[in-house]
Amino acid sequence: MGITKTDIFTDKQNDIASLLKAIAHPARVAILEYLIKADTCICGDIVNEVQLAQPTVSQHLKELKNAGLIKGSIEGNAICYCIEEKALLKIQNYFGNLTIKIAKKNAKQKCC
């Protein structure tokens, strides 16, 4: 049996790609921004905020949760969602390291 394309990359590369893939939809970006702005767990206001149908929002929340970008807890009949800060820190560190590497490279050489 052949290897899958993800097998040729490191766990870290696959992890970052998975996080970024989950974010790569404007509705999911809007959901993340809303959860960050609210600074608390949200139980149902998300549909009104992003102005999409409830099943569509649920599907986006599922993708974000599966990627580890948000976490949900059951409170009564509702699921309350919060940002998973560790996942956002992974993304921040990844792009921060890329920025540092680019700055070091540019300091050593002139590039177009």
N, C-alpha and C positions, 0 to 999 in steps of 0.2 A: 504494500500500500504506500502511495506517495505521501510526501509531507504537505501540509497545508501551507499557504503562503505566510501565515503568521508564525509558523515554526522557525522561519529563518531569521526572525527578529528577536531581540532580547525581551525579557518579561517587562522591563521598564518601558521599552518602546511600545509594546502592545498595550500596556496599562494606560499610557498617555494617549495613544490613539483611540482607545475605547472611551476615555473621558471626553476627548475632543469630538468624537463622532456623536456622542450623546448631546453635546452642546450645539452641534451644527444644524440647528433648526431655529428659526426666529421665535416660534412659540415657546420653545424650551429656554431660550435666552430671556424672553419676557417673564417666564415663570421664575427663573433664577433671580432675575432683578427684583421681582416683586417680593420673593421670600427674603432677600437681603434687605430690601427697603423696610419691610414690615418688622424685621428684627425680633420675630417671635414665630412660633409654630402657627400655621394657618390651616383652618379646617373648613374649607368650602368657599371662601372668598375668591379663590383662584379663577373659577369659571367667569365670574363677573369682571375680574381684572383683565383677563386676556381676550374676552369676548369670543370664545369658541364654545362649541357644544360640549356638554359635560363628558360624553364618551371620548371625545377628541382630547380633552384636557386629561382625562384619566389615562389615556394611552401615552401621552407625553410624560406624565408623572411616573408612569411605570418605567419608561425608558431611562429617565433621570435617576430613579431609585435603583434600577438594575445596574447602572453604571457606577453607583455609589456616590452620586452628587447630592442627593437628598436622602433624608431618612423620614420614615413615617411611623407614627404611633397611633394606636386605636384609642379614641376617647369617646365613649358612648357609641353612637351610631356612625360616627365620622372618623376619618383618618386625618390626623393633623401632620402637616409636612414642615420640615425644617431643612436648612442648608446643612450639608455634611462638610464642615470646615476643613477636615483633613484632605478631602479630595480637591478642594479649591486651592489649598496650600501646595499640593503636588503640582497643579497646573502653574501656579505662581512661581514655584521654584524652578520648574522646567524652563519657562520662558525667561525667568531671571538669569538662569545659567546661560541660556542661549545669547542673551543680550550682553552678558559679561564676555563671553567668548568672541562675539562679534566686535566688541569694543577693543579687546586685546589684539585681535587680528588687524583691525583698522589702524591701531596705534603703531603696529610694526610695518605695515605696508600701505601704499596708496592703491586704492582699487577704484574701478570705474564707478 
